[in-house]
Amino acid sequence: MLATWATASEYHFYHALALLLTGLLAKAFGAPSMVTAGWVLFAGMLVFSGSLYVLVLSGQQWLGAITPLGGTALIIGWLMLAWSLFKHV
């Protein structure tokens, strides 16, 4: 369970930094698509890390089944951010 908590914390940390970067880029470029990418990253972080945190704290193993949905949202958020940067730079 400690390894699961460590994974959730690591992804939470890196994606919190990504959200800060996304906010700065959205402000600099004034691109609504970057704001959307930020929200998708936020949702992915919430579902991915959140489900792992709750899994460790509660022991409810079924929460592991929704973790990949958060991971998918994180990937989509990164792709949206990359596409938005490609369009605006």
C-alpha positions in Angstrom: 0.0 0.0 0.0 2.9 2.3 0.6 4.0 1.9 -3.0 0.5 2.8 -4.2 0.5 5.9 -2.0 4.0 6.9 -3.3 2.7 6.5 -6.9 -0.3 8.7 -6.2 1.9 11.3 -4.5 4.4 11.4 -7.3 1.8 11.8 -10.1 0.0 14.4 -7.9 3.2 16.4 -7.5 4.2 16.4 -11.2 0.8 17.2 -12.4 0.3 20.0 -9.9 3.5 21.6 -11.5 2.0 21.0 -14.9 -1.2 22.8 -13.9 0.9 25.8 -12.8 2.7 25.8 -16.1 -0.5 25.4 -18.0 -2.0 28.4 -16.2 1.0 30.5 -16.9 1.0 29.5 -20.6 -2.8 30.1 -20.9 -2.3 33.6 -19.4 0.6 34.4 -21.7 -1.0 33.2 -24.9 -4.7 33.9 -24.0 -5.6 30.5 -25.4 -8.9 29.0 -24.2 -7.7 25.6 -25.4 -4.9 25.7 -22.8 -7.5 26.5 -20.1 -9.4 23.4 -21.3 -6.3 21.3 -21.2 -5.7 22.5 -17.6 -9.2 21.4 -16.6 -8.7 18.0 -18.2 -5.3 17.6 -16.4 -7.0 18.6 -13.1 -9.8 16.1 -13.6 -7.2 13.4 -14.5 -5.2 14.2 -11.4 -8.2 14.1 -9.2 -9.4 10.8 -10.5 -6.0 9.1 -10.8 -4.3 10.2 -7.6 -7.6 10.6 -5.7 -8.7 7.0 -6.4 -5.3 5.7 -5.3 -5.4 7.8 -2.1 -8.9 6.6 -1.2 -7.9 3.0 -2.2 -5.0 3.1 0.3 -7.0 4.8 3.1 -10.2 2.7 2.8 -8.9 -0.6 1.4 -11.7 -0.6 -1.2 -10.1 -2.6 -4.1 -12.7 -1.7 -6.7 -11.3 1.9 -6.8 -8.4 0.5 -8.7 -10.7 0.0 -11.6 -11.3 3.7 -12.1 -7.7 4.7 -11.8 -7.0 4.1 -15.5 -9.7 6.6 -16.4 -7.7 9.3 -14.6 -4.6 8.2 -16.3 -6.4 8.4 -19.7 -7.5 11.9 -18.8 -4.0 12.9 -17.9 -2.7 11.7 -21.3 -5.5 13.5 -23.1 -4.7 16.7 -21.1 -1.0 16.5 -22.1 -2.0 16.0 -25.7 -4.4 18.9 -25.6 -1.7 21.1 -24.1 0.9 20.1 -26.7 -1.6 20.7 -29.5 -2.5 24.1 -28.1 1.1 25.1 -27.8 1.7 23.9 -31.4 -1.1 26.0 -32.6 -0.1 29.2 -30.7 3.6 29.2 -31.0 
